[in-house]
Amino acid sequence: MSIFQKLFTALKGGAREVGEGLIDANAIRIFEQEIVDAKNALTQAKKGLTQVMAKEMQSNRAIKAIDNKISEHENYAAHALAQDNEPLALEIAQKIAEFEQEKVHQVEVLQSFQNHIAALKQQIKKAEKIIQENQRQLSMVKTTESVQKATLAVNDTLINNNSSMASAKESLERIKQRQADKQDQINAAEILEAETNNCDLANKLHEAGIGKDASRTQAILARIKAKQG
């Protein structure tokens, strides 16, 4: 392969990739429009079906009318024969033959309409199933697309705000540490105050001769007096 052929092939491949990229980027919108177009076509098909069904009804009425004419002319022929008027009866029989030939044609037309109706109904039923399936697939794709976009948005937010969140977390930790330090200071002050109050009370009791030390002193003094006595 020459260099020009290779280059041409590469350009063709690149153009295809660009085209596919454009299609994929608008796939949902394109698919939605295709479903709309399919629904419009289905509506037209149903309209066409009703027209063919109307023709079928007309054909049935035409056949029924021919049957009535045949029956009517058979009666005419019977009356002619009853009057021994065979030429008239033969003429009437020829007319009946024309009616029967017309009926054969109408039956063929009716059969054609019936076959066409059956085929159209089958095609419409198939088209409805395809449209329903395409709508289901489109709904799934759109839902997945929305979820993925939301997930990416959350991830982008977390990534972009990662440093801010880290700074905020560090700030919270510093606040918690300051609060803990202050609480320790409050607790220490309470302990110191309690110790000071206990010490003051002990001194006052000692000066008043109240407490364990005073009792022990009195007991010693009483013991000494007892020995002297």
C-alpha positions as CSV (number, residue, x, y, z in Angstrom):
1,M,0.0,0.0,0.0
2,S,1.4,3.4,-1.0
3,I,1.8,6.3,1.5
4,F,-1.1,8.1,-0.3
5,Q,-3.4,5.1,0.2
6,K,-2.4,4.8,3.8
7,L,-3.1,8.5,4.4
8,F,-6.5,8.2,2.6
9,T,-7.4,5.2,4.8
10,A,-6.4,7.0,8.0
11,L,-8.4,10.1,7.0
12,K,-11.4,7.9,6.3
13,G,-11.1,6.3,9.7
14,G,-10.7,9.6,11.4
15,A,-13.8,11.0,9.7
16,R,-15.8,7.9,10.7
17,E,-14.7,8.3,14.3
18,V,-15.6,12.0,14.3
19,G,-19.0,11.2,12.8
20,E,-19.6,8.5,15.4
21,G,-18.5,10.9,18.1
22,L,-21.0,13.5,17.0
23,I,-23.7,10.8,16.8
24,D,-22.9,9.5,20.3
25,A,-22.9,13.0,21.7
26,N,-26.5,13.5,20.5
27,A,-27.6,9.8,20.7
28,I,-30.4,10.4,23.2
29,R,-31.8,13.3,21.3
30,I,-31.6,11.4,18.0
31,F,-33.2,8.3,19.5
32,E,-36.0,10.4,21.0
33,Q,-36.7,11.9,17.5
34,E,-36.6,8.5,15.9
35,I,-39.2,7.3,18.4
36,V,-41.4,10.3,17.6
37,D,-41.0,9.6,13.9
38,A,-41.9,6.0,14.4
39,K,-45.0,6.9,16.4
40,N,-46.1,9.3,13.6
41,A,-45.5,6.6,11.0
42,L,-47.5,4.2,13.2
43,T,-50.4,6.7,13.4
44,Q,-50.4,7.0,9.6
45,A,-50.3,3.2,9.3
46,K,-53.3,2.9,11.5
47,K,-55.1,5.5,9.5
48,G,-54.3,3.6,6.4
49,L,-55.6,0.4,8.0
50,T,-58.9,2.0,8.8
51,Q,-59.2,3.1,5.2
52,V,-58.6,-0.4,4.0
53,M,-61.1,-1.8,6.5
54,A,-63.6,0.7,5.2
55,K,-63.0,-0.6,1.7
56,E,-63.5,-4.2,3.0
57,M,-66.9,-3.1,4.5
58,Q,-67.9,-1.6,1.2
59,S,-66.9,-4.7,-0.7
60,N,-68.9,-6.9,1.7
61,R,-71.9,-4.6,1.1
62,A,-71.4,-4.8,-2.7
63,I,-71.3,-8.7,-2.5
64,K,-74.5,-8.7,-0.4
65,A,-76.2,-6.4,-3.0
66,I,-75.1,-8.7,-5.8
67,D,-76.5,-11.7,-3.9
68,N,-79.8,-9.9,-3.5
69,K,-79.9,-9.1,-7.3
70,I,-79.1,-12.7,-8.1
71,S,-81.9,-14.0,-5.8
72,E,-84.3,-11.4,-7.2
73,H,-83.5,-12.3,-10.9
74,E,-83.7,-16.0,-10.1
75,N,-87.3,-15.3,-9.0
76,Y,-87.9,-13.4,-12.2
77,A,-86.6,-16.4,-14.2
78,A,-88.8,-18.8,-12.3
79,H,-91.8,-16.7,-13.1
80,A,-90.9,-16.5,-16.8
81,L,-90.6,-20.3,-16.9
82,A,-93.9,-20.6,-15.2
83,Q,-95.4,-18.6,-18.0
84,D,-93.6,-20.8,-20.6
85,N,-91.5,-17.7,-21.6
86,E,-88.2,-19.5,-22.0
87,P,-86.5,-16.7,-24.1
88,L,-87.2,-14.2,-21.3
89,A,-86.0,-16.7,-18.8
90,L,-82.8,-17.2,-20.8
91,E,-82.2,-13.5,-20.9
92,I,-82.7,-13.3,-17.2
93,A,-80.2,-16.2,-16.8
94,Q,-77.7,-14.3,-18.8
95,K,-78.1,-11.3,-16.5
96,I,-77.7,-13.6,-13.5
97,A,-74.4,-14.9,-15.0
98,E,-73.2,-11.3,-15.3
99,F,-74.1,-10.8,-11.6
100,E,-72.2,-14.0,-10.6
101,Q,-69.2,-12.9,-12.6
102,E,-69.3,-9.5,-10.9
103,K,-69.5,-11.3,-7.6
104,V,-66.4,-13.4,-8.4
105,H,-64.6,-10.1,-9.0
106,Q,-65.9,-8.6,-5.8
107,V,-64.9,-11.7,-3.8
108,E,-61.4,-11.4,-5.1
109,V,-61.3,-7.7,-4.2
110,L,-62.6,-8.6,-0.7
111,Q,-60.0,-11.3,-0.3
112,S,-57.3,-8.9,-1.3
113,F,-58.5,-6.3,1.3
114,Q,-58.7,-9.0,4.0
115,N,-55.1,-10.2,3.3
116,H,-53.9,-6.6,3.3
117,I,-55.7,-5.9,6.6
118,A,-54.2,-9.0,8.2
119,A,-50.7,-8.0,7.1
120,L,-51.1,-4.4,8.2
121,K,-52.4,-5.5,11.7
122,Q,-49.4,-7.8,12.1
123,Q,-47.0,-5.1,11.0
124,I,-48.6,-2.5,13.3
125,K,-48.5,-4.9,16.3
126,K,-44.8,-5.6,15.6
127,A,-44.1,-1.8,15.3
128,E,-45.9,-1.1,18.6
129,K,-43.7,-3.7,20.4
130,I,-40.5,-2.2,18.9
131,I,-41.6,1.3,19.9
132,Q,-42.4,0.1,23.4
133,E,-39.0,-1.6,23.7
134,N,-37.2,1.4,22.3
135,Q,-39.0,3.6,24.8
136,R,-38.0,1.3,27.6
137,Q,-34.3,1.3,26.5
138,L,-34.4,5.1,26.1
139,S,-35.8,5.5,29.6
140,M,-33.0,3.2,31.0
141,V,-30.3,5.1,29.1
142,K,-31.6,8.5,30.3
143,T,-31.9,7.4,33.9
144,T,-28.3,6.0,33.8
145,E,-27.1,9.2,32.1
146,S,-28.7,11.3,34.9
147,V,-27.2,9.1,37.7
148,Q,-23.8,9.2,36.1
149,K,-23.9,13.0,35.7
150,A,-25.0,13.4,39.3
151,T,-22.2,11.1,40.4
152,L,-19.6,13.0,38.4
153,A,-20.9,16.3,39.8
154,V,-20.5,15.0,43.3
155,N,-17.0,13.7,42.6
156,D,-16.0,17.0,41.0
157,T,-17.3,18.9,44.0
158,L,-15.4,16.7,46.4
159,I,-12.2,16.9,44.4
160,N,-12.4,20.6,43.9
161,N,-13.3,21.2,47.6
162,N,-10.9,18.7,49.0
163,S,-8.4,21.3,50.2
164,S,-11.2,23.5,51.6
165,M,-12.7,20.5,53.4
166,A,-9.3,19.6,54.8
167,S,-8.7,23.2,56.1
168,A,-12.2,23.2,57.6
169,K,-11.5,19.9,59.3
170,E,-8.2,21.2,60.7
171,S,-10.0,24.3,62.0
172,L,-12.6,22.1,63.8
173,E,-9.8,20.1,65.4
174,R,-8.1,23.3,66.7
175,I,-11.4,24.5,68.1
176,K,-12.0,21.2,69.8
177,Q,-8.5,21.3,71.3
178,R,-9.0,24.8,72.6
179,Q,-12.3,23.8,74.2
180,A,-10.6,20.8,75.8
181,D,-7.8,23.0,77.2
182,K,-10.3,25.5,78.6
183,Q,-12.3,22.7,80.2
184,D,-9.1,21.4,81.8
185,Q,-8.4,24.9,83.2
186,I,-11.9,25.1,84.6
187,N,-11.5,21.6,86.2
188,A,-8.1,22.6,87.7
189,A,-9.6,25.8,89.1
190,E,-12.4,23.9,90.8
191,I,-9.9,21.4,92.3
192,L,-7.7,24.2,93.6
193,E,-10.6,26.0,95.1
194,A,-11.8,22.8,96.8
195,E,-8.4,22.1,98.2
196,T,-8.1,25.7,99.5
197,N,-11.5,25.5,101.2
198,N,-10.6,22.2,102.9
199,C,-7.3,23.6,104.2
200,D,-9.0,26.7,105.7
201,L,-11.5,24.6,107.4
202,A,-8.8,22.3,108.9
203,N,-7.0,25.3,110.3
204,K,-10.1,26.7,111.9
205,L,-11.0,23.4,113.5
206,H,-7.4,23.1,114.8
207,E,-7.6,26.6,116.3
208,A,-10.9,25.8,117.9
209,G,-9.6,22.6,119.4
210,I,-12.0,20.5,117.3
211,G,-11.1,17.5,115.3
212,K,-9.0,14.4,115.6
213,D,-5.9,16.2,116.8
214,A,-7.8,17.9,119.6
215,S,-9.4,14.6,120.7
216,R,-6.0,12.9,120.8
217,T,-4.4,15.7,122.8
218,Q,-7.2,15.5,125.4
219,A,-6.8,11.7,125.6
220,I,-3.1,12.0,126.2
221,L,-3.7,14.6,128.9
222,A,-6.3,12.4,130.6
223,R,-3.9,9.4,130.6
224,I,-1.2,11.4,132.2
225,K,-3.5,12.7,134.9
226,A,-4.6,9.2,135.6
227,K,-1.0,8.1,136.3
228,Q,-0.5,10.9,138.8
229,G,-3.6,10.1,140.6
